[in-house]
Amino acid sequence: MGKTKSQKILSWETKDIVLVAVTYIVNLIVIGALFLAAVELTDGIGTYFSNVVTPIHFFILLSLVIAVMVFYFIFEEKNFLKVAANSEMLFLIIELSLIICFVTGEYVGIYLRPLALAAIMTLFLVNRRTAIFMNFIFCILVFLFDAFVGTSFSIDNYPALIMGFTSGIIATVCLDNVYSRLKLLIMSTIISVPTIICIAMSILANGTENAFRDIICGAFSGPLAVAAFLLLLPIFEAMFKKVSSFKFSELTDHKSTIIRRIIEQAPGTFNHSIVVSNIAEACASAIGEDALLARTCAYYHDCGKLRQPEFFKENQADGYNPHDDLTPELSANIIKSHTQDGYNLIMKHRLPKVIADVCVEHHGTLPILYFYGKAKKFTDGEVDIAQYCYPGPKPRTKIAAIIMIADGCEAAARSLQDRSRENVKKVVRQIVNERMELGQFEDCEITLKELNIIIHTIVNNLTGIYHSRIEYPKVNLDGIKL
């Protein structure tokens, strides 16, 4: 799921190194045990170990493949490697995929094996880049099992390596950004194309014996991979606290619990969040971030207002403002508490922490200038501006920074009398510059180039949303019949 984001390299502690090392060693043993189990189910271990050199060769090659994984993540995804649970998740994907492929290949048909399963799982749980690499690793492991286990699927009978590579790559390309389960199943037929081509080549070379059965098995290999993925995905999401694109799609459904509450109890906040979500999604796409994640976070960024919705201007429909009866300090405390309230609400409902983080970060440490100015009018002494600032933290991801900007720009553009492109652009640039001057982007790796792209994207979106309309003439309709 999602695109690879630039991140600071996290520091490693001794316990991190030990946990990752143990994870790789344990799973090396587990895959070796799967190999021995496959041998027992086919030739029998006693017969197989009559030539002790063969299993030694297997374990040496297996160790080399695992070493390649280590080197890849050290140099390309070091932050991902730091969390031992991430490696354990990938190994579990590999091990379950190997088991499923062995069972289907040995007891049903060699062409039915869901060779793209590992790539699809990694695609939706991690990202496309890692999925392509893990597809390579998995195909090598399948090839080793085929070469060293004395099963009916010999490497001389069909090009398993090519089928696995091509099926996995096609899956990562075609299924990326597919959020509908039905569409996923429909597109899964494309994954079967390399297998069917290989079957056709085999038929032409070796005759037509069992041709129909092989073609049927090959045609269902892709759908089987997707079906297995759909069954396993919720288990992996729960075990490893991962969030797939399907989960994000479910969270933006207007029937979901918190969204339904916002619609009913804070309709103004909901309408504001819808506009912010459209802007955030466009900005995320423009700079190569996860657009669906940005959209989902924008939906929920103000959910903390549910605690006291009437204290926020967009929900005050009858003209009464309860802040008129409160001191500026108390008003500021109510306003700034909605970020932490949002975080608490998200965590209470056990939604993804990444959404909760955006709730608490999207105002950073910005000052609440309205109540700060009001407080200064009520006193002759100094007013501590720190009491009128959001508690933070500042945005730590580009998604949080996008939503901070989009949130401020939408509110500012809505209050403009003249919403010409020039005025909107001036306001958007002013909001971004203010946040830069206040150091709100210090903790995330957003660049000036990306900020300029975001400004341009927001201006285009806001001028489209708040476009000018023609003034209709007043016409007397009395006596007109339609």
URVENMO-V521777 format. One record per residue. N is the residue number from 1. RES is the residue in one small letter. PSI is psi in whole degrees, 0 to 359 (NA if undefined). Layout:
N|RES|PSI  N|RES|PSI
//
This chain:
1|m|134  2|g|174  3|k|157  4|t|130  5|k|146  6|s|136  7|q|156  8|k|143  9|i|120  10|l|148  11|s|144  12|w|141  13|e|168  14|t|320  15|k|328  16|d|315  17|i|316  18|v|314  19|l|317  20|v|317  21|a|315  22|v|319  23|t|315  24|y|320  25|i|315  26|v|317  27|n|334  28|l|318  29|i|320  30|v|314  31|i|322  32|g|320  33|a|323  34|l|322  35|f|314  36|l|323  37|a|320  38|a|321  39|v|315  40|e|323  41|l|345  42|t|287  43|d|337  44|g|134  45|i|322  46|g|312  47|t|318  48|y|320  49|f|9  50|s|334  51|n|95  52|v|343  53|v|324  54|t|307  55|p|329  56|i|317  57|h|316  58|f|311  59|f|329  60|i|314  61|l|321  62|l|318  63|s|322  64|l|319  65|v|316  66|i|323  67|a|323  68|v|319  69|m|313  70|v|311  71|f|321  72|y|309  73|f|329  74|i|318  75|f|339  76|e|327  77|e|57  78|k|323  79|n|323  80|f|318  81|l|330  82|k|327  83|v|109  84|a|329  85|a|329  86|n|315  87|s|320  88|e|321  89|m|314  90|l|319  91|f|320  92|l|323  93|i|313  94|i|313  95|e|317  96|l|322  97|s|319  98|l|318  99|i|313  100|i|318  101|c|321  102|f|313  103|v|312  104|t|321  105|g|321  106|e|325  107|y|349  108|v|293  109|g|141  110|i|331  111|y|354  112|l|349  113|r|128  114|p|75  115|l|341  116|a|1  117|l|313  118|a|320  119|a|318  120|i|316  121|m|314  122|t|325  123|l|313  124|f|339  125|l|338  126|v|266  127|n|174  128|r|322  129|r|313  130|t|325  131|a|319  132|i|317  133|f|315  134|m|331  135|n|320  136|f|312  137|i|313  138|f|319  139|c|322  140|i|318  141|l|318  142|v|318  143|f|318  144|l|317  145|f|317  146|d|322  147|a|328  148|f|340  149|v|130  150|g|66  151|t|180  152|s|341  153|f|89  154|s|150  155|i|346  156|d|344  157|n|334  158|y|153  159|p|74  160|a|322  161|l|314  162|i|318  163|m|316  164|g|313  165|f|307  166|t|318  167|s|316  168|g|317  169|i|316  170|i|319  171|a|315  172|t|329  173|v|313  174|c|330  175|l|352  176|d|137  177|n|20  178|v|118  179|y|358  180|s|129  181|r|322  182|l|315  183|k|325  184|l|316  185|l|322  186|i|315  187|m|347  188|s|339  189|t|332  190|i|327  191|i|333  192|s|348  193|v|311  194|p|322  195|t|317  196|i|321  197|i|316  198|c|323  199|i|316  200|a|319  201|m|320  202|s|319  203|i|317  204|l|326  205|a|325  206|n|2  207|g|184  208|t|15  209|e|127  210|n|23  211|a|314  212|f|316  213|r|317  214|d|319  215|i|318  216|i|314  217|c|315  218|g|320  219|a|330  220|f|0  221|s|319  222|g|307  223|p|326  224|l|320  225|a|316  226|v|319  227|a|316  228|a|321  229|f|315  230|l|328  231|l|321  232|l|333  233|l|309  234|p|326  235|i|315  236|f|322  237|e|318  238|a|318  239|m|318  240|f|9  241|k|44  242|k|156  243|v|121  244|s|172  245|s|330  246|f|320  247|k|318  248|f|320  249|s|320  250|e|323  251|l|335  252|t|2  253|d|134  254|h|351  255|k|355  256|s|153  257|t|305  258|i|320  259|i|319  260|r|320  261|r|320  262|i|317  263|i|318  264|e|321  265|q|337  266|a|66  267|p|326  268|g|318  269|t|322  270|f|313  271|n|320  272|h|317  273|s|325  274|i|314  275|v|315  276|v|322  277|s|320  278|n|318  279|i|313  280|a|320  281|e|316  282|a|319  283|c|317  284|a|316  285|s|321  286|a|329  287|i|11  288|g|21  289|e|176  290|d|106  291|a|321  292|l|322  293|l|316  294|a|318  295|r|315  296|t|315  297|c|323  298|a|324  299|y|322  300|y|358  301|h|332  302|d|20  303|c|341  304|g|342  305|k|348  306|l|336  307|r|319  308|q|69  309|p|330  310|e|347  311|f|4  312|f|132  313|k|319  314|e|345  315|n|6  316|q|92  317|a|336  318|d|7  319|g|349  320|y|130  321|n|110  322|p|342  323|h|342  324|d|338  325|d|7  326|l|158  327|t|155  328|p|323  329|e|314  330|l|319  331|s|315  332|a|321  333|n|321  334|i|315  335|i|311  336|k|344  337|s|345  338|h|339  339|t|313  340|q|324  341|d|321  342|g|316  343|y|312  344|n|321  345|l|317  346|i|314  347|m|325  348|k|322  349|h|7  350|r|42  351|l|167  352|p|137  353|k|332  354|v|328  355|i|318  356|a|321  357|d|320  358|v|323  359|c|317  360|v|345  361|e|344  362|h|349  363|h|355  364|g|233  365|t|31  366|l|147  367|p|148  368|i|88  369|l|328  370|y|310  371|f|334  372|y|315  373|g|323  374|k|320  375|a|322  376|k|329  377|k|333  378|f|359  379|t|151  380|d|343  381|g|188  382|e|144  383|v|126  384|d|109  385|i|338  386|a|331  387|q|347  388|y|21  389|c|147  390|y|148  391|p|349  392|g|194  393|p|170  394|k|160  395|p|130  396|r|356  397|t|163  398|k|327  399|i|315  400|a|322  401|a|318  402|i|315  403|i|325  404|m|314  405|i|312  406|a|320  407|d|311  408|g|320  409|c|320  410|e|315  411|a|319  412|a|317  413|a|326  414|r|330  415|s|353  416|l|140  417|q|314  418|d|108  419|r|39  420|s|161  421|r|321  422|e|317  423|n|318  424|v|316  425|k|320  426|k|317  427|v|316  428|v|314  429|r|322  430|q|318  431|i|316  432|v|316  433|n|320  434|e|317  435|r|326  436|m|316  437|e|328  438|l|8  439|g|30  440|q|343  441|f|17  442|e|331  443|d|2  444|c|154  445|e|45  446|i|139  447|t|165  448|l|322  449|k|316  450|e|323  451|l|321  452|n|322  453|i|318  454|i|317  455|i|312  456|h|317  457|t|317  458|i|319  459|v|315  460|n|318  461|n|315  462|l|322  463|t|334  464|g|322  465|i|313  466|y|47  467|h|159  468|s|151  469|r|153  470|i|149  471|e|113  472|y|138  473|p|151  474|k|124  475|v|134  476|n|118  477|l|5  478|d|131  479|g|355  480|i|129  481|k|135  482|l|NA
//
